[in-house]
Amino acid sequence: RRAGEGVGAGISKESMEGEAGGQDAYQAAQALESVTDLVEERQLDENKVNKAMVALAEADKANREAQRKREKELAAVQINSEDVEVISNEFALDKKAAELRLREMKGDLEAALKSFLD
């Protein structure tokens, strides 16, 4: 329903003034119109919120799926435990962080070492 087409639409102040209590009826119609407009706006806002929440949930699901895929790809990379030791010792990292960097560099020790210097 568009503005001006609500419950009080078509009721003019002039048409009500001729009736007994016309001013009161006009004010009541206007009050009712403003209430219905507020309810409609609130429903529209709720719809927007619901759509935004659905979009966020879908984005979160896609992000989690991408993260799982990335972790699976990194886990498939073959690495040498001695290379992990070298990175860990040279940069004072724990073995897990050293292993992750080596996997990100596709098991290339030289590339992993250089990545810390860039």
VOPAGU-2260 file (C-alpha; in pm, 1 decimal, decimal comma):
REM VOPAGU-2260
SITE   aa  ch    i         X         Y         Z
SITE  ARG   A    0       0,0       0,0       0,0
SITE  ARG   A    1     139,9     336,9     -99,3
SITE  ALA   A    2     140,9     650,9     112,9
SITE  GLY   A    3    -201,4     806,3     121,2
SITE  GLU   A    4    -377,8     481,3      27,7
SITE  GLY   A    5    -422,9     347,4     377,7
SITE  VAL   A    6    -720,8     307,6     601,6
SITE  GLY   A    7    -797,5     680,5     601,8
SITE  ALA   A    8    -746,2     726,2     228,4
SITE  GLY   A    9   -1026,6     907,3      57,6
SITE  ILE   A   10   -1141,0    1060,5     383,8
SITE  SER   A   11   -1084,7    1429,4     374,5
SITE  LYS   A   12   -1105,7    1669,7     658,0
SITE  GLU   A   13   -1377,2    1858,7     473,3
SITE  SER   A   14   -1597,7    1550,0     426,7
SITE  MET   A   15   -1586,0    1476,5     797,0
SITE  GLU   A   16   -1647,2    1826,7     921,3
SITE  GLY   A   17   -2009,5    1816,0     813,5
SITE  GLU   A   18   -2078,1    1511,2    1029,8
SITE  ALA   A   19   -2127,7    1517,1    1404,6
SITE  GLY   A   20   -1788,6    1470,5    1563,9
SITE  GLY   A   21   -1630,3    1501,4    1221,2
SITE  GLN   A   22   -1311,6    1654,5    1355,6
SITE  ASP   A   23   -1268,0    1364,8    1598,7
SITE  ALA   A   24   -1335,6    1109,1    1326,0
SITE  TYR   A   25   -1082,8    1277,9    1098,1
SITE  GLN   A   26    -817,4    1279,2    1370,2
SITE  ALA   A   27    -892,9     915,7    1450,9
SITE  ALA   A   28    -856,8     820,9    1084,0
SITE  GLN   A   29    -528,5    1007,5    1061,9
SITE  ALA   A   30    -400,6     837,9    1379,3
SITE  LEU   A   31    -502,2     498,0    1243,5
SITE  GLU   A   32    -325,5     577,3     915,2
SITE  SER   A   33      -2,9     668,8    1094,0
SITE  VAL   A   34     -16,2     347,8    1299,2
SITE  THR   A   35     -66,8     130,0     992,1
SITE  ASP   A   36     219,5     312,2     817,1
SITE  LEU   A   37     445,7     239,2    1114,3
SITE  VAL   A   38     344,9    -127,3    1113,7
SITE  GLU   A   39     415,0    -154,1     739,2
SITE  GLU   A   40     754,2      16,1     779,4
SITE  ARG   A   41     841,4    -217,8    1064,5
SITE  GLN   A   42     744,7    -520,4     854,3
SITE  LEU   A   43     961,5    -391,2     569,9
SITE  ASP   A   44    1251,9    -341,3     813,5
SITE  GLU   A   45    1205,0    -693,2     948,6
SITE  ASN   A   46    1210,5    -830,6     594,2
SITE  LYS   A   47    1533,2    -642,9     525,2
SITE  VAL   A   48    1687,0    -777,2     844,7
SITE  ASN   A   49    1580,0   -1132,3     762,0
SITE  LYS   A   50    1723,4   -1106,0     411,0
SITE  ALA   A   51    2048,9    -966,1     547,8
SITE  MET   A   52    2072,7   -1247,1     804,0
SITE  VAL   A   53    2016,6   -1509,2     533,8
SITE  ALA   A   54    2285,3   -1347,4     318,1
SITE  LEU   A   55    2527,8   -1342,1     612,4
SITE  ALA   A   56    2457,4   -1706,1     692,1
SITE  GLU   A   57    2519,0   -1804,0     329,6
SITE  ALA   A   58    2842,0   -1601,9     320,1
SITE  ASP   A   59    2957,4   -1762,5     644,9
SITE  LYS   A   60    2880,9   -2107,8     508,9
SITE  ALA   A   61    3075,0   -2030,4     189,6
SITE  ASN   A   62    3369,9   -1900,9     393,3
SITE  ARG   A   63    3376,5   -2211,5     610,8
SITE  GLU   A   64    3362,1   -2432,8     301,8
SITE  ALA   A   65    3647,7   -2238,5     139,5
SITE  GLN   A   66    3852,5   -2271,4     459,4
SITE  ARG   A   67    3793,3   -2649,1     471,9
SITE  LYS   A   68    3893,1   -2677,1     106,8
SITE  ARG   A   69    4211,5   -2475,8     168,5
SITE  GLU   A   70    4303,9   -2686,7     470,7
SITE  LYS   A   71    4249,8   -3003,2     267,5
SITE  GLU   A   72    4469,6   -2871,6     -14,8
SITE  LEU   A   73    4745,5   -2772,9     229,0
SITE  ALA   A   74    4728,7   -3111,3     401,7
SITE  ALA   A   75    4786,1   -3281,0      65,1
SITE  VAL   A   76    5118,5   -3098,1      11,8
SITE  GLN   A   77    5417,4   -3326,2      74,1
SITE  ILE   A   78    5674,6   -3168,0     305,0
SITE  ASN   A   79    6004,4   -3275,6     450,6
SITE  SER   A   80    6024,0   -3276,4     832,0
SITE  GLU   A   81    6384,8   -3155,9     810,7
SITE  ASP   A   82    6263,8   -2847,6     620,6
SITE  VAL   A   83    6014,9   -2779,2     899,3
SITE  GLU   A   84    6302,9   -2797,7    1148,6
SITE  VAL   A   85    6511,5   -2552,5     943,4
SITE  ILE   A   86    6229,6   -2296,2     929,0
SITE  SER   A   87    6144,8   -2347,3    1295,1
SITE  ASN   A   88    6505,3   -2296,4    1404,7
SITE  GLU   A   89    6589,8   -2007,3    1171,5
SITE  PHE   A   90    6285,3   -1798,5    1258,6
SITE  ALA   A   91    6217,5   -1919,0    1616,3
SITE  LEU   A   92    5873,4   -2049,3    1523,3
SITE  ASP   A   93    5683,1   -2340,6    1662,2
SITE  LYS   A   94    5674,5   -2642,0    1434,0
SITE  LYS   A   95    5306,8   -2597,3    1347,4
SITE  ALA   A   96    5361,1   -2242,3    1212,8
SITE  ALA   A   97    5672,5   -2354,1    1024,9
SITE  GLU   A   98    5484,0   -2648,3     873,5
SITE  LEU   A   99    5195,7   -2425,6     766,1
SITE  ARG   A  100    5428,0   -2181,6     588,5
SITE  LEU   A  101    5609,8   -2466,9     416,4
SITE  ARG   A  102    5278,4   -2615,7     300,8
SITE  GLU   A  103    5164,1   -2274,1     174,5
SITE  MET   A  104    5483,3   -2259,7     -31,7
SITE  LYS   A  105    5407,1   -2606,2    -179,6
SITE  GLY   A  106    5691,0   -2767,6      14,9
SITE  ASP   A  107    5956,7   -2535,1    -134,3
SITE  LEU   A  108    6202,6   -2461,2     150,2
SITE  GLU   A  109    6372,5   -2174,1     -31,0
SITE  ALA   A  110    6041,7   -2004,2    -109,2
SITE  ALA   A  111    5925,5   -2053,1     250,0
SITE  LEU   A  112    6243,7   -1897,8     388,8
SITE  LYS   A  113    6223,3   -1603,3     148,2
SITE  SER   A  114    5857,4   -1546,2     236,7
SITE  PHE   A  115    5961,0   -1453,7     589,1
SITE  LEU   A  116    6201,2   -1193,3     454,1
SITE  ASP   A  117    5956,8   -1018,0     221,9
